[in-house]
Amino acid sequence: MSAKERPEFEVRLRNKRVQRELDSLREADYQRVVAKLRALAKDPRPRGCEKLIDDIYRVRVGTFRIIYLVDDKNSRIEVGAIRRRAKGTYRGIEGIFK
């Protein structure tokens, strides 16, 4: 199946905390993150993404990291965190999607 034939994925924010993380971004950063989320709907594993654990990936958007789970069976992406890169960015990611 080619990229053009692949179904588009539904992108969901996992909870209200993720929505607050998104809403707290400056306008320019907000626009870039939203653009990347829309792009993930077409290609959930873009060039430059990194597999963290099982079906959990991260993609970079400037100084921010989008941590998300790819559910191929249901054509869904669940965004678990939108964080600025720091020492604790990936701490506790195992528990985000439980």
PyMOL commands that place a pseudoatom at each C-alpha (Angstrom):
pseudoatom trace, name=CA, resn=MET, resi=1, chain=A, elem=C, hetatm=0, pos=[0.000, 0.000, 0.000]
pseudoatom trace, name=CA, resn=SER, resi=2, chain=A, elem=C, hetatm=0, pos=[1.526, 3.336, -0.976]
pseudoatom trace, name=CA, resn=ALA, resi=3, chain=A, elem=C, hetatm=0, pos=[1.477, 6.501, 1.128]
pseudoatom trace, name=CA, resn=LYS, resi=4, chain=A, elem=C, hetatm=0, pos=[-1.327, 7.914, -1.008]
pseudoatom trace, name=CA, resn=GLU, resi=5, chain=A, elem=C, hetatm=0, pos=[-3.521, 4.863, -0.384]
pseudoatom trace, name=CA, resn=ARG, resi=6, chain=A, elem=C, hetatm=0, pos=[-3.026, 4.822, 3.394]
pseudoatom trace, name=CA, resn=PRO, resi=7, chain=A, elem=C, hetatm=0, pos=[-6.028, 5.912, 5.421]
pseudoatom trace, name=CA, resn=GLU, resi=8, chain=A, elem=C, hetatm=0, pos=[-5.664, 9.144, 7.334]
pseudoatom trace, name=CA, resn=PHE, resi=9, chain=A, elem=C, hetatm=0, pos=[-5.186, 8.721, 11.071]
pseudoatom trace, name=CA, resn=GLU, resi=10, chain=A, elem=C, hetatm=0, pos=[-7.353, 10.452, 13.649]
pseudoatom trace, name=CA, resn=VAL, resi=11, chain=A, elem=C, hetatm=0, pos=[-5.236, 12.584, 15.996]
pseudoatom trace, name=CA, resn=ARG, resi=12, chain=A, elem=C, hetatm=0, pos=[-6.523, 12.834, 19.569]
pseudoatom trace, name=CA, resn=LEU, resi=13, chain=A, elem=C, hetatm=0, pos=[-5.171, 14.627, 22.600]
pseudoatom trace, name=CA, resn=ARG, resi=14, chain=A, elem=C, hetatm=0, pos=[-5.141, 12.031, 25.376]
pseudoatom trace, name=CA, resn=ASN, resi=15, chain=A, elem=C, hetatm=0, pos=[-6.468, 14.271, 28.151]
pseudoatom trace, name=CA, resn=LYS, resi=16, chain=A, elem=C, hetatm=0, pos=[-7.025, 17.837, 29.355]
pseudoatom trace, name=CA, resn=ARG, resi=17, chain=A, elem=C, hetatm=0, pos=[-3.416, 18.130, 30.508]
pseudoatom trace, name=CA, resn=VAL, resi=18, chain=A, elem=C, hetatm=0, pos=[-2.206, 17.732, 26.923]
pseudoatom trace, name=CA, resn=GLN, resi=19, chain=A, elem=C, hetatm=0, pos=[-4.741, 20.353, 25.798]
pseudoatom trace, name=CA, resn=ARG, resi=20, chain=A, elem=C, hetatm=0, pos=[-3.372, 22.738, 28.460]
pseudoatom trace, name=CA, resn=GLU, resi=21, chain=A, elem=C, hetatm=0, pos=[0.194, 22.040, 27.294]
pseudoatom trace, name=CA, resn=LEU, resi=22, chain=A, elem=C, hetatm=0, pos=[-0.850, 22.924, 23.739]
pseudoatom trace, name=CA, resn=ASP, resi=23, chain=A, elem=C, hetatm=0, pos=[-2.826, 26.008, 24.793]
pseudoatom trace, name=CA, resn=SER, resi=24, chain=A, elem=C, hetatm=0, pos=[0.083, 27.351, 26.867]
pseudoatom trace, name=CA, resn=LEU, resi=25, chain=A, elem=C, hetatm=0, pos=[2.402, 27.620, 23.849]
pseudoatom trace, name=CA, resn=ARG, resi=26, chain=A, elem=C, hetatm=0, pos=[3.253, 30.952, 22.270]
pseudoatom trace, name=CA, resn=GLU, resi=27, chain=A, elem=C, hetatm=0, pos=[1.303, 31.583, 19.065]
pseudoatom trace, name=CA, resn=ALA, resi=28, chain=A, elem=C, hetatm=0, pos=[4.195, 30.776, 16.704]
pseudoatom trace, name=CA, resn=ASP, resi=29, chain=A, elem=C, hetatm=0, pos=[5.023, 27.543, 18.557]
pseudoatom trace, name=CA, resn=TYR, resi=30, chain=A, elem=C, hetatm=0, pos=[1.323, 26.650, 18.745]
pseudoatom trace, name=CA, resn=GLN, resi=31, chain=A, elem=C, hetatm=0, pos=[0.965, 26.988, 14.965]
pseudoatom trace, name=CA, resn=ARG, resi=32, chain=A, elem=C, hetatm=0, pos=[4.051, 24.827, 14.318]
pseudoatom trace, name=CA, resn=VAL, resi=33, chain=A, elem=C, hetatm=0, pos=[2.898, 22.094, 16.724]
pseudoatom trace, name=CA, resn=VAL, resi=34, chain=A, elem=C, hetatm=0, pos=[-0.622, 22.041, 15.257]
pseudoatom trace, name=CA, resn=ALA, resi=35, chain=A, elem=C, hetatm=0, pos=[0.855, 21.817, 11.742]
pseudoatom trace, name=CA, resn=LYS, resi=36, chain=A, elem=C, hetatm=0, pos=[2.959, 18.833, 12.850]
pseudoatom trace, name=CA, resn=LEU, resi=37, chain=A, elem=C, hetatm=0, pos=[-0.089, 17.163, 14.422]
pseudoatom trace, name=CA, resn=ARG, resi=38, chain=A, elem=C, hetatm=0, pos=[-1.960, 17.538, 11.130]
pseudoatom trace, name=CA, resn=ALA, resi=39, chain=A, elem=C, hetatm=0, pos=[1.020, 16.078, 9.270]
pseudoatom trace, name=CA, resn=LEU, resi=40, chain=A, elem=C, hetatm=0, pos=[1.062, 13.096, 11.640]
pseudoatom trace, name=CA, resn=ALA, resi=41, chain=A, elem=C, hetatm=0, pos=[-2.485, 12.297, 10.543]
pseudoatom trace, name=CA, resn=LYS, resi=42, chain=A, elem=C, hetatm=0, pos=[-1.130, 11.605, 7.058]
pseudoatom trace, name=CA, resn=ASP, resi=43, chain=A, elem=C, hetatm=0, pos=[2.162, 10.004, 8.101]
pseudoatom trace, name=CA, resn=PRO, resi=44, chain=A, elem=C, hetatm=0, pos=[2.329, 8.781, 11.727]
pseudoatom trace, name=CA, resn=ARG, resi=45, chain=A, elem=C, hetatm=0, pos=[5.974, 7.798, 11.418]
pseudoatom trace, name=CA, resn=PRO, resi=46, chain=A, elem=C, hetatm=0, pos=[7.617, 10.666, 9.533]
pseudoatom trace, name=CA, resn=ARG, resi=47, chain=A, elem=C, hetatm=0, pos=[11.303, 10.927, 8.812]
pseudoatom trace, name=CA, resn=GLY, resi=48, chain=A, elem=C, hetatm=0, pos=[13.058, 12.023, 11.985]
pseudoatom trace, name=CA, resn=CYS, resi=49, chain=A, elem=C, hetatm=0, pos=[10.582, 10.497, 14.423]
pseudoatom trace, name=CA, resn=GLU, resi=50, chain=A, elem=C, hetatm=0, pos=[12.032, 8.257, 17.093]
pseudoatom trace, name=CA, resn=LYS, resi=51, chain=A, elem=C, hetatm=0, pos=[10.492, 5.109, 18.501]
pseudoatom trace, name=CA, resn=LEU, resi=52, chain=A, elem=C, hetatm=0, pos=[10.681, 5.265, 22.296]
pseudoatom trace, name=CA, resn=ILE, resi=53, chain=A, elem=C, hetatm=0, pos=[8.834, 2.199, 23.622]
pseudoatom trace, name=CA, resn=ASP, resi=54, chain=A, elem=C, hetatm=0, pos=[6.553, -0.273, 21.817]
pseudoatom trace, name=CA, resn=ASP, resi=55, chain=A, elem=C, hetatm=0, pos=[4.198, 1.916, 19.731]
pseudoatom trace, name=CA, resn=ILE, resi=56, chain=A, elem=C, hetatm=0, pos=[5.190, 5.168, 21.465]
pseudoatom trace, name=CA, resn=TYR, resi=57, chain=A, elem=C, hetatm=0, pos=[7.042, 7.689, 19.315]
pseudoatom trace, name=CA, resn=ARG, resi=58, chain=A, elem=C, hetatm=0, pos=[8.318, 11.204, 19.590]
pseudoatom trace, name=CA, resn=VAL, resi=59, chain=A, elem=C, hetatm=0, pos=[8.746, 13.868, 16.979]
pseudoatom trace, name=CA, resn=ARG, resi=60, chain=A, elem=C, hetatm=0, pos=[10.601, 17.160, 17.322]
pseudoatom trace, name=CA, resn=VAL, resi=61, chain=A, elem=C, hetatm=0, pos=[9.105, 20.561, 16.641]
pseudoatom trace, name=CA, resn=GLY, resi=62, chain=A, elem=C, hetatm=0, pos=[11.839, 23.077, 17.379]
pseudoatom trace, name=CA, resn=THR, resi=63, chain=A, elem=C, hetatm=0, pos=[12.531, 22.886, 21.112]
pseudoatom trace, name=CA, resn=PHE, resi=64, chain=A, elem=C, hetatm=0, pos=[9.322, 20.941, 21.734]
pseudoatom trace, name=CA, resn=ARG, resi=65, chain=A, elem=C, hetatm=0, pos=[8.706, 17.204, 21.673]
pseudoatom trace, name=CA, resn=ILE, resi=66, chain=A, elem=C, hetatm=0, pos=[5.393, 15.582, 20.807]
pseudoatom trace, name=CA, resn=ILE, resi=67, chain=A, elem=C, hetatm=0, pos=[5.101, 12.166, 22.453]
pseudoatom trace, name=CA, resn=TYR, resi=68, chain=A, elem=C, hetatm=0, pos=[2.399, 10.014, 20.913]
pseudoatom trace, name=CA, resn=LEU, resi=69, chain=A, elem=C, hetatm=0, pos=[1.068, 6.478, 20.564]
pseudoatom trace, name=CA, resn=VAL, resi=70, chain=A, elem=C, hetatm=0, pos=[0.290, 5.013, 17.141]
pseudoatom trace, name=CA, resn=ASP, resi=71, chain=A, elem=C, hetatm=0, pos=[-2.727, 2.693, 17.060]
pseudoatom trace, name=CA, resn=ASP, resi=72, chain=A, elem=C, hetatm=0, pos=[-2.548, 1.177, 13.565]
pseudoatom trace, name=CA, resn=LYS, resi=73, chain=A, elem=C, hetatm=0, pos=[-5.528, -1.097, 14.131]
pseudoatom trace, name=CA, resn=ASN, resi=74, chain=A, elem=C, hetatm=0, pos=[-7.914, 1.835, 14.737]
pseudoatom trace, name=CA, resn=SER, resi=75, chain=A, elem=C, hetatm=0, pos=[-6.026, 4.385, 12.558]
pseudoatom trace, name=CA, resn=ARG, resi=76, chain=A, elem=C, hetatm=0, pos=[-5.570, 6.636, 15.576]
pseudoatom trace, name=CA, resn=ILE, resi=77, chain=A, elem=C, hetatm=0, pos=[-2.800, 8.694, 17.119]
pseudoatom trace, name=CA, resn=GLU, resi=78, chain=A, elem=C, hetatm=0, pos=[-3.043, 9.583, 20.801]
pseudoatom trace, name=CA, resn=VAL, resi=79, chain=A, elem=C, hetatm=0, pos=[-0.907, 12.519, 21.858]
pseudoatom trace, name=CA, resn=GLY, resi=80, chain=A, elem=C, hetatm=0, pos=[0.290, 11.963, 25.415]
pseudoatom trace, name=CA, resn=ALA, resi=81, chain=A, elem=C, hetatm=0, pos=[2.505, 15.003, 25.899]
pseudoatom trace, name=CA, resn=ILE, resi=82, chain=A, elem=C, hetatm=0, pos=[3.768, 18.181, 24.273]
pseudoatom trace, name=CA, resn=ARG, resi=83, chain=A, elem=C, hetatm=0, pos=[6.860, 19.199, 26.200]
pseudoatom trace, name=CA, resn=ARG, resi=84, chain=A, elem=C, hetatm=0, pos=[9.841, 21.470, 25.880]
pseudoatom trace, name=CA, resn=ARG, resi=85, chain=A, elem=C, hetatm=0, pos=[13.032, 19.460, 25.627]
pseudoatom trace, name=CA, resn=ALA, resi=86, chain=A, elem=C, hetatm=0, pos=[14.637, 19.134, 29.052]
pseudoatom trace, name=CA, resn=LYS, resi=87, chain=A, elem=C, hetatm=0, pos=[16.159, 16.480, 31.310]
pseudoatom trace, name=CA, resn=GLY, resi=88, chain=A, elem=C, hetatm=0, pos=[12.729, 15.297, 32.475]
pseudoatom trace, name=CA, resn=THR, resi=89, chain=A, elem=C, hetatm=0, pos=[10.992, 15.335, 29.093]
pseudoatom trace, name=CA, resn=TYR, resi=90, chain=A, elem=C, hetatm=0, pos=[10.841, 11.551, 28.768]
pseudoatom trace, name=CA, resn=ARG, resi=91, chain=A, elem=C, hetatm=0, pos=[10.529, 10.712, 32.463]
pseudoatom trace, name=CA, resn=GLY, resi=92, chain=A, elem=C, hetatm=0, pos=[7.464, 8.579, 33.110]
pseudoatom trace, name=CA, resn=ILE, resi=93, chain=A, elem=C, hetatm=0, pos=[6.419, 8.107, 29.482]
pseudoatom trace, name=CA, resn=GLU, resi=94, chain=A, elem=C, hetatm=0, pos=[5.561, 4.474, 30.183]
pseudoatom trace, name=CA, resn=GLY, resi=95, chain=A, elem=C, hetatm=0, pos=[2.673, 5.624, 32.373]
pseudoatom trace, name=CA, resn=ILE, resi=96, chain=A, elem=C, hetatm=0, pos=[1.295, 8.265, 30.005]
pseudoatom trace, name=CA, resn=PHE, resi=97, chain=A, elem=C, hetatm=0, pos=[-0.632, 5.776, 27.892]
pseudoatom trace, name=CA, resn=LYS, resi=98, chain=A, elem=C, hetatm=0, pos=[-1.905, 3.401, 30.606]
for i in range(1, 98): cmd.bond("trace and resi %d" % i, "trace and resi %d" % (i + 1))
show_as sticks, trace
zoom trace
